[in-house]
Amino acid sequence: MRTKAFAVAAGVLLAAGVVAAKAVVVSTQDVKWTPGAIPQVSMAAVDGDPAKGPSHFFLKYAAGFVTPSHHHSADHYVTLVSGNLALTTDGKETKLTPGSYFALTGKAPHIAKCEGSTDCVMFIDARGPWDVVPEKP
């Protein structure tokens, strides 16, 4: 009886879209870089549409690129894949190397600098539409 109840519950959840199996696999050669709205920045979406909602994408800053102070409306979680990034939040600069992680939530203002001669590539888990909102001086 328990097995039948579990099967019925699982069927209802699947039908409601609550539990849906999904695999996303993108090889390095399938990553498609597109120029961003800001010079020296490019993006490669791998899951979802960053302009419309939650998504996963790579973001690349050219070596030497420095952002102005800005925030994003969506909470997002970032892993630095390559390059050396100096991230300033709350007036404190933190030097990050590949494999480093950071989260920016609640529209946290920040400045990012891609230091050295290597481009900085980040993998971003954005929880809503992606935007860049400059901070007012």
Summary of the structure (lengths in Angstrom):
residues: 137
radius of gyration: 18.7
end to end distance: 65.6
largest distance: 65.6
contacts: 339
relative contact order: 0.22
helix: 13%
strand: 42%
